Amino acid sequence: MSERNSNGRAISGQSNIGRREFIGAAVSGAVAATGALSGLGTKLSAAQSGREPYREEIHTPIAARYDVVVAGGGPSGVIAAVAAARSGADTLLVERYPFLGGNGTAGLMTCYNGFRNQRPPEALQTVKGIPAEYIAELVRLGGIADEDSYPKAKHDAAGGELPYCIGFDPEAAKVASLNLIRKEGVKLRLHSWIAGPMLDGCRVTGIIVESKSGRQAISADIVIDATGDGDIAARAGAPFMGPAQQGDRMDMSLMYRLGGVPASIKGSYDGIRIGDRVVRWGPGFGGDGLDAENLTRAEVECRLELWEEVQQIKKEPGMESVYLMQSATGIGVRETRRILGEYVVTEQDAIKGIHYPDVIAISSNPMPDYHGKRFFFEHEGFEIPYRSLVPKKIEGLVLTGRCISCEQAPFQSARSMAPAMAIGHASGCAAALSAKGQTPPRKLDVKSLQKLLLSQNAELRMSKRAT
């Protein structure tokens, strides 16, 4: 029996043996071909064939230096970079793709969920500040979707009252991100794969990048890990949690966009709709989102399955005009590492709505796959403490996005892009304060951080806190 993902889609990686055999042969053939090219048809030595480690000595030139470097240009990373720059830090944002937006653009997950509860109580908009400015820029660009498939109360997004979720045009999101960072003077480096941290003992002093310019180092007073997978933290030696420690891993999904959806089809057509274009959830895949071979199988199998799925849609009466307009640049990975921080947000913390003295953000998105069901909070959102952004053992590093320190259940909520942006707002402000004050993030005065966030219109719910 095949597994099913949180959207009810079959997980391709667990079925279709014939296709999996084809993929395995393709991967093996690629490895064999690489070996043949490398050795020009000669037998490889043990070291060359990978049975022994290949040793190399690398002297990496330092290309630049900044107060704050943000590693990763997804929604959380973009907001973190804007917040750091606005708070007075000379800031660089580094991204592997030729555009910003992360899973919202490259992954075609074109709906920002979690600006408030999906169900009552939902009076409080829990994500404000710079993330709300970003949505205002999307509105200005005309980049808001006509309809989406999420039931929710109506709010006037154009007037600044954001509903539970905002569907958007991915091209407008790329432009809105650029407009925000340019306005704040954030420096940008695209086409740069983040290979790891620069280290001085247990202190992160910058990042190593690989690009067409070669291998380069970029030094910084403070680095923000916005990689999603916690790559900087993990490679620096920070302990982390994974599926074996806390719950089940959320599966991956390949999003896609249909064009030519006829006007006779009313509503969202089970996706995020703009005119005759609809972004939908495609095939799912299980396994490890950090394993290149598994990711390769996921990309190949899901794309083959998606093509066949669209052909079936075209055979439906009245749907002859539909075509596959776009598939995501890469399969959407929901969950990999959660870095162990100075505090771990627990399942019961989230469900009970525990208050923290060091609150820096609020997550109100439901937990979409809580013991197989979508779990809606009975309060207006749970708090994210600053301590969950500070990794154990490692200095000079602040976490943001879906790699923060929490158990699997609250992770399901906080990884959503709206609360991830709120966390990015906090991480950017924290990094700037640490860099300007030459203070390790672990020793940062949280009240100063909260004051700065409130001055930038973040929602911390502090005025509503019971004494």
C-alpha positions as CSV (number, residue, x, y, z in Angstrom):
1,M,0.0,0.0,0.0
2,S,1.4,3.5,-0.9
3,E,1.8,6.2,1.7
4,R,-0.1,9.4,1.4
5,N,1.1,13.0,2.1
6,S,-0.6,15.7,4.2
7,N,-2.6,16.8,1.1
8,G,-4.0,13.3,0.5
9,R,-1.7,12.7,-2.5
10,A,0.0,9.4,-3.1
11,I,3.7,9.4,-2.2
12,S,5.4,8.3,-5.4
13,G,8.7,7.2,-3.7
14,Q,6.8,4.3,-2.1
15,S,5.3,2.7,-5.2
16,N,5.7,2.0,-8.9
17,I,8.5,-0.5,-8.9
18,G,9.1,-0.4,-12.6
19,R,9.8,3.3,-12.5
20,R,12.0,3.1,-9.5
21,E,14.1,0.4,-11.2
22,F,14.5,2.8,-14.2
23,I,15.6,5.6,-11.9
24,G,18.0,3.4,-10.0
25,A,19.6,2.4,-13.3
26,A,19.8,6.0,-14.4
27,V,21.6,7.0,-11.2
28,S,23.9,4.1,-11.4
29,G,24.6,4.8,-15.1
30,A,25.4,8.4,-14.3
31,V,28.0,7.3,-11.7
32,A,29.5,4.8,-14.1
33,A,29.7,7.3,-16.9
34,T,31.4,9.8,-14.5
35,G,34.0,7.1,-13.6
36,A,34.6,6.3,-17.3
37,L,35.1,9.9,-18.1
38,S,37.3,10.6,-15.1
39,G,39.6,7.6,-15.8
40,L,39.3,7.7,-19.6
41,G,38.3,4.1,-19.6
42,T,40.9,2.9,-17.1
43,K,40.3,1.2,-13.8
44,L,39.9,3.7,-10.9
45,S,42.0,3.4,-7.7
46,A,40.4,2.7,-4.4
47,A,40.6,6.4,-3.5
48,Q,39.1,7.5,-6.8
49,S,36.2,5.1,-6.6
50,G,35.2,6.4,-3.3
51,R,36.2,3.5,-1.1
52,E,38.8,5.6,0.6
53,P,38.4,9.3,1.5
54,Y,39.8,11.8,-0.9
55,R,42.0,14.3,0.9
56,E,42.6,17.9,-0.2
57,E,44.1,21.0,1.2
58,I,42.2,24.2,0.3
59,H,43.2,27.8,0.8
60,T,40.1,29.8,0.3
61,P,40.4,33.5,-0.5
62,I,38.2,35.9,1.5
63,A,36.2,37.8,-1.0
64,A,34.4,40.3,1.3
65,R,33.4,41.2,4.9
66,Y,30.1,42.3,6.3
67,D,28.5,42.9,9.7
68,V,25.8,40.3,9.0
69,V,25.6,37.6,6.3
70,V,22.2,35.9,5.7
71,A,22.7,32.4,4.2
72,G,19.6,31.7,2.2
73,G,17.1,33.9,0.3
74,G,13.8,32.3,1.1
75,P,11.0,34.3,2.7
76,S,12.6,34.1,6.1
77,G,16.0,35.0,4.8
78,V,14.8,37.9,2.8
79,I,12.9,39.4,5.8
80,A,16.0,38.7,8.0
81,A,18.2,40.6,5.6
82,V,15.9,43.6,5.4
83,A,15.5,43.7,9.2
84,A,19.3,43.5,9.8
85,A,20.0,46.3,7.3
86,R,17.2,48.5,8.6
87,S,18.6,48.0,12.1
88,G,22.0,49.4,11.0
89,A,24.0,46.4,9.9
90,D,26.0,46.2,6.7
91,T,24.2,43.1,5.4
92,L,24.8,40.6,2.6
93,L,22.1,38.1,1.4
94,V,23.4,35.0,-0.3
95,E,21.2,32.7,-2.4
96,R,21.9,29.6,-4.6
97,Y,19.2,30.3,-7.2
98,P,19.2,33.3,-9.7
99,F,16.2,34.7,-7.8
100,L,14.8,35.1,-4.3
101,G,11.8,33.6,-2.6
102,G,12.8,30.0,-1.8
103,N,9.9,27.5,-1.7
104,G,7.5,30.3,-2.5
105,T,9.1,30.9,-5.9
106,A,11.5,28.0,-6.7
107,G,9.1,25.5,-5.1
108,L,5.9,27.2,-6.4
109,M,4.3,27.1,-3.0
110,T,2.5,30.2,-3.9
111,C,0.4,30.8,-0.7
112,Y,1.8,32.4,2.4
113,N,-0.1,30.7,5.3
114,G,-0.3,31.8,8.9
115,F,-0.8,35.5,9.2
116,R,-3.5,34.7,11.7
117,N,-5.5,31.6,12.8
118,Q,-7.3,29.9,10.0
119,R,-10.3,29.4,12.4
120,P,-11.6,31.5,15.3
121,P,-10.1,32.9,17.5
122,E,-8.6,34.8,14.6
123,A,-9.1,38.4,15.5
124,L,-5.3,39.0,16.0
125,Q,-3.1,39.3,13.0
126,T,0.0,37.6,14.5
127,V,2.5,38.4,11.7
128,K,3.0,42.1,11.1
129,G,6.0,44.4,10.7
130,I,8.4,43.9,7.8
131,P,6.5,40.8,6.6
132,A,3.4,42.9,6.2
133,E,5.4,45.5,4.3
134,Y,6.4,42.8,1.9
135,I,2.8,41.8,1.4
136,A,1.9,45.4,0.8
137,E,4.5,45.5,-2.0
138,L,3.0,42.4,-3.5
139,V,-0.4,44.2,-3.4
140,R,1.2,47.3,-5.1
141,L,2.6,45.1,-7.9
142,G,-0.8,43.4,-8.5
143,G,0.7,40.1,-7.4
144,I,-2.1,38.8,-5.2
145,A,-4.0,35.7,-6.3
146,D,-7.7,35.8,-7.2
147,E,-8.6,32.7,-5.2
148,D,-7.1,29.9,-3.1
149,S,-8.4,26.7,-1.7
150,Y,-8.1,27.5,2.0
151,P,-11.3,28.2,4.0
152,K,-10.9,31.3,6.0
153,A,-12.5,34.6,7.2
154,K,-12.3,37.5,4.9
155,H,-10.0,40.4,5.6
156,D,-8.9,43.4,3.5
157,A,-5.4,42.6,2.4
158,A,-5.2,45.7,0.2
159,G,-6.1,47.8,3.3
160,G,-3.4,46.1,5.4
161,E,-5.6,43.6,7.3
162,L,-4.1,40.3,6.3
163,P,-6.2,37.2,6.2
164,Y,-5.0,33.7,7.3
165,C,-3.2,33.2,3.9
166,I,-2.2,35.2,0.9
167,G,-2.0,33.5,-2.5
168,F,0.5,35.2,-4.9
169,D,2.1,35.3,-8.3
170,P,5.6,33.8,-8.0
171,E,7.1,36.3,-10.5
172,A,5.7,39.2,-8.5
173,A,7.2,37.7,-5.3
174,K,10.6,37.7,-6.9
175,V,10.3,41.4,-7.8
176,A,8.8,42.3,-4.4
177,S,11.7,40.7,-2.6
178,L,14.2,42.6,-4.8
179,N,12.4,45.9,-4.2
180,L,12.5,45.4,-0.4
181,I,16.2,44.5,-0.1
182,R,17.2,47.3,-2.5
183,K,15.2,49.8,-0.5
184,E,17.1,48.9,2.6
185,G,20.5,48.7,1.0
186,V,21.0,45.0,1.4
187,K,23.8,43.6,-0.7
188,L,22.9,40.6,-2.8
189,R,24.9,37.6,-4.1
190,L,23.0,35.1,-6.3
191,H,24.2,31.9,-8.1
192,S,26.2,31.1,-4.9
193,W,25.9,27.7,-3.2
194,I,26.5,27.8,0.5
195,A,29.2,25.1,1.1
196,G,29.7,25.6,4.9
197,P,30.8,27.9,7.7
198,M,34.0,29.7,8.3
199,L,35.0,28.7,11.9
200,D,37.3,29.9,14.6
201,G,36.9,27.1,17.1
202,C,33.2,26.9,17.9
203,R,32.5,30.5,16.6
204,V,31.1,31.0,13.1
205,T,33.0,33.8,11.4
206,G,31.5,33.7,8.0
207,I,30.5,31.4,5.2
208,I,32.1,29.5,2.4
209,V,30.4,29.7,-1.0
210,E,30.9,27.9,-4.3
211,S,30.0,29.6,-7.6
212,K,31.2,30.2,-11.1
213,S,33.7,32.6,-9.4
214,G,35.2,29.6,-7.6
215,R,35.4,28.8,-3.9
216,Q,35.3,31.9,-1.8
217,A,35.0,32.9,1.8
218,I,32.8,35.8,3.1
219,S,33.5,36.9,6.6
220,A,30.9,38.3,9.0
221,D,30.5,39.3,12.6
222,I,27.2,37.4,12.7
223,V,25.8,34.8,10.3
224,I,22.0,34.0,10.0
225,D,21.3,30.4,9.0
226,A,18.3,30.7,6.6
227,T,19.2,27.6,4.6
228,G,16.0,25.8,5.7
229,D,18.0,22.7,6.4
230,G,20.2,24.2,9.1
231,D,23.3,23.6,6.9
232,I,25.5,26.2,8.5
233,A,24.6,25.2,12.0
234,A,25.0,21.5,11.4
235,R,28.3,21.8,9.6
236,A,29.6,24.0,12.4
237,G,28.9,21.2,14.8
238,A,25.6,22.2,16.3
239,P,23.5,19.3,17.5
240,F,20.2,18.8,15.7
241,M,17.0,16.9,15.9
242,G,15.5,14.8,13.1
243,P,12.7,12.3,12.4
244,A,14.3,9.6,14.5
245,Q,14.2,11.8,17.6
246,Q,10.9,13.6,17.2
247,G,8.0,12.3,15.2
248,D,7.5,11.6,11.6
249,R,9.1,13.5,8.7
250,M,6.7,15.5,6.5
251,D,7.0,14.4,2.9
252,M,8.0,16.4,-0.1
253,S,5.7,17.7,-2.9
254,L,6.2,18.8,-6.4
255,M,4.0,21.8,-7.1
256,Y,2.9,22.7,-10.6
257,R,1.0,25.4,-12.5
258,L,-1.7,24.7,-15.0
259,G,-2.5,27.2,-17.8
260,G,-5.6,27.4,-19.9
261,V,-8.1,26.5,-17.2
262,P,-11.4,27.4,-18.7
263,A,-13.6,30.2,-17.3
264,S,-16.4,27.7,-16.9
265,I,-14.4,26.1,-14.1
266,K,-15.4,28.3,-11.1
267,G,-13.5,28.8,-7.9
268,S,-9.9,27.9,-7.1
269,Y,-9.8,24.6,-8.9
270,D,-8.1,23.1,-5.8
271,G,-5.2,25.4,-5.9
272,I,-4.1,29.1,-6.0
273,R,-5.7,30.7,-9.0
274,I,-4.9,33.8,-11.1
275,G,-7.1,34.1,-14.1
276,D,-6.7,30.9,-16.2
277,R,-3.6,29.8,-14.3
278,V,-3.8,27.6,-11.2
279,V,-0.9,26.4,-9.0
280,R,-1.7,22.9,-7.5
281,W,-0.1,20.3,-5.3
282,G,1.5,17.6,-7.4
283,P,2.9,14.1,-6.6
284,G,4.5,13.5,-3.2
285,F,7.6,11.6,-2.3
286,G,9.0,10.2,1.0
287,G,12.5,9.8,2.4
288,D,15.3,12.1,3.3
289,G,15.5,15.6,1.8
290,L,19.2,15.7,2.6
291,D,20.1,12.7,0.5
292,A,21.1,13.6,-3.1
293,E,20.2,10.2,-4.5
294,N,16.7,10.3,-2.8
295,L,16.2,13.8,-4.1
296,T,17.2,12.7,-7.6
297,R,14.6,9.9,-7.5
298,A,12.0,12.3,-6.2
299,E,12.6,14.8,-9.0
300,V,12.6,12.2,-11.7
301,E,9.6,10.1,-10.5
302,C,7.4,13.0,-9.6
303,R,8.0,14.8,-12.9
304,L,7.1,11.7,-14.9
305,E,4.0,11.1,-12.8
306,L,3.0,14.8,-13.1
307,W,3.2,14.7,-16.8
308,E,0.8,11.7,-17.0
309,E,-1.5,13.3,-14.5
310,V,-1.9,16.5,-16.6
311,Q,-2.5,14.4,-19.7
312,Q,-5.4,12.7,-17.8
313,I,-6.8,16.2,-16.9
314,K,-6.8,17.2,-20.6
315,K,-9.0,14.2,-21.4
316,E,-11.8,15.4,-19.1
317,P,-14.7,17.0,-21.0
318,G,-14.2,20.8,-21.5
319,M,-10.6,20.6,-20.2
320,E,-8.8,20.3,-23.6
321,S,-7.3,23.8,-23.3
322,V,-5.4,22.9,-20.1
323,Y,-1.6,22.5,-20.3
324,L,1.3,22.1,-17.9
325,M,2.6,25.7,-17.8
326,Q,5.3,25.2,-15.2
327,S,6.6,22.7,-12.6
328,A,8.6,23.8,-9.6
329,T,12.3,24.4,-10.1
330,G,12.9,21.8,-7.3
331,I,10.7,19.5,-5.3
332,G,9.4,21.2,-2.1
333,V,11.2,19.8,0.9
334,R,9.2,20.4,4.1
335,E,11.4,19.0,6.8
336,T,15.0,18.0,7.4
337,R,17.0,19.2,10.4
338,R,15.8,21.1,13.5
339,I,18.8,22.6,15.3
340,L,18.9,22.0,19.0
341,G,18.9,25.5,20.6
342,E,18.9,27.0,24.1
343,Y,15.3,26.1,24.3
344,V,13.2,23.5,22.5
345,V,9.6,24.6,21.8
346,T,7.5,21.5,22.8
347,E,4.2,20.1,21.5
348,Q,2.5,21.0,24.7
349,D,4.0,24.5,24.7
350,A,2.3,25.1,21.4
351,I,-1.0,23.5,22.3
352,K,-1.3,25.3,25.6
353,G,-0.1,28.6,24.3
354,I,2.7,29.0,26.9
355,H,4.0,32.6,27.3
356,Y,7.8,33.2,27.3
357,P,9.6,36.3,28.6
358,D,11.8,36.3,25.5
359,V,9.0,36.0,22.9
360,I,10.1,37.3,19.5
361,A,7.4,35.9,17.1
362,I,4.0,34.2,17.1
363,S,3.0,31.2,15.0
364,S,-0.7,30.7,14.5
365,N,-0.7,28.4,11.5
366,P,-2.4,25.0,12.1
367,M,-0.3,21.9,12.5
368,P,-1.4,20.3,9.2
369,D,-0.5,16.6,9.9
370,Y,-0.8,16.3,13.7
371,H,-1.3,12.5,14.2
372,G,-2.8,12.4,10.7
373,K,-5.2,15.4,11.2
374,R,-5.1,19.2,10.7
375,F,-4.9,20.6,14.2
376,F,-6.3,24.1,14.9
377,F,-5.2,26.0,17.9
378,E,-7.8,27.1,20.5
379,H,-5.8,30.3,21.2
380,E,-4.5,33.0,18.8
381,G,-1.1,31.4,18.3
382,F,1.9,30.1,20.2
383,E,5.0,32.1,21.0
384,I,8.5,31.6,19.7
385,P,11.2,32.4,22.3
386,Y,14.5,34.0,21.3
387,R,16.3,31.0,22.9
388,S,15.0,28.8,20.1
389,L,17.0,30.9,17.6
390,V,20.3,30.4,19.4
391,P,22.0,27.0,18.7
392,K,23.8,25.1,21.4
393,K,27.6,25.0,21.4
394,I,28.0,27.4,18.4
395,E,28.7,31.2,18.7
396,G,28.2,33.9,16.1
397,L,25.2,32.2,14.6
398,V,21.4,33.0,14.7
399,L,18.8,30.6,13.3
400,T,15.7,31.4,11.3
401,G,13.0,29.7,9.3
402,R,12.2,26.0,9.6
403,C,15.4,24.9,11.2
404,I,14.7,26.6,14.6
405,S,14.7,24.6,17.8
406,C,11.3,22.9,18.3
407,E,9.7,19.5,18.4
408,Q,8.1,18.1,15.3
409,A,4.5,19.1,16.1
410,P,5.1,22.9,16.6
411,F,7.6,22.7,13.7
412,Q,4.7,21.8,11.4
413,S,3.2,25.2,12.2
414,A,6.3,27.5,12.6
415,R,7.8,26.2,9.3
416,S,4.9,27.9,7.4
417,M,6.1,30.9,5.4
418,A,4.2,33.7,7.3
419,P,5.5,32.7,10.8
420,A,8.9,32.0,9.2
421,M,8.9,35.6,8.0
422,A,8.1,36.8,11.5
423,I,11.0,34.7,12.9
424,G,13.2,36.2,10.1
425,H,12.3,39.6,11.3
426,A,13.5,38.7,14.8
427,S,16.7,37.0,13.7
428,G,17.7,40.0,11.5
429,C,17.2,42.4,14.3
430,A,19.1,40.1,16.7
431,A,22.0,39.7,14.3
432,A,22.2,43.5,13.8
433,L,22.2,44.2,17.6
434,S,24.8,41.5,18.2
435,A,27.1,42.8,15.4
436,K,26.8,46.5,16.3
437,G,27.3,45.8,20.0
438,Q,30.0,43.1,19.6
439,T,27.8,40.9,21.7
440,P,27.4,37.1,21.2
441,P,23.8,36.3,20.2
442,R,23.7,34.0,23.3
443,K,24.2,37.0,25.6
444,L,22.0,39.5,23.7
445,D,19.7,41.7,25.9
446,V,16.3,40.3,24.8
447,K,14.4,43.4,26.0
448,S,16.5,45.5,23.6
449,L,15.6,43.1,20.9
450,Q,11.9,43.2,21.7
451,K,12.0,47.0,21.8
452,L,13.5,47.1,18.4
453,L,11.0,44.6,17.0
454,L,8.1,46.6,18.4
455,S,9.5,49.8,16.9
456,Q,9.4,48.0,13.5
457,N,5.7,47.1,14.1
458,A,6.2,43.4,14.9
459,E,3.4,41.7,16.8
460,L,4.6,40.2,20.1
461,R,1.3,40.4,21.9
462,M,3.1,41.8,25.0
463,S,0.3,44.4,25.7
464,K,-2.2,41.5,25.9
465,R,-0.1,39.4,28.2
466,A,-1.6,38.5,31.6
467,T,0.4,39.8,34.5
